[in-house]
Amino acid sequence: IVIREKMSVLHIRWQVVLTQESNEENSSVSSIESVSIEEAYEDTLYIMGHVLYKLREYEKAMQCYATFSSADGSSVSCDRIASALHNKGNCHMGLEEYSKAMGCYKEALRIRDIETTSAVAIDGSNISIAVANTWYRMGNVLFLEGKYSKAMELLQKCLKVFKAHY
């Protein structure tokens, strides 16, 4: 990844090489995709973090999300910062750093002004999908830590929200 900053806009060019080995044949299929993005600084960092996460480059992705979530500027919304923290938590999950992941998820909820104990309306419509996704991830952490009843409580809340929105 090559990054150049010019006039508060990042110009990014990267090549992603995807290699997929076939189990049936010992041949490999490769495709090269060259992408050029010119976005606002915060959006570019967010997108870079997502791409790096998908490539399982968790440490690099977390750097993008950390930089993004601490970026100064009126264009950064609280929801975007919360999303970056949620995604940083996902990176910690990928690295099996469950307590750090839980910390990121809790901070994302705090920024959205929601608690894990927040009540869900009977129809689930008072909670956003983004919050339900964070609760879902927190439920996964709790499950992996052996805290099954707490995991079940959060996952049931998620289910109610997902049913309301889908």
Buried (B, 14 or more C-beta within 10 A) or exposed (E): EEEEEEEEEBBBEBEEEEEEEEEEEEEEEEEEEEEEBEBBBBBBBBBBBBBBBEEEBBEBBBBBBBBBBEBEEEEBEEEBBBBBBBBBBBBBBBEEBBEBBBBBBBBBBEBBEBEBEBEBEEEBEEBBBBBBBBBBBBBBBBBEEEBEEBBEBBBEBBBBBBEBEE
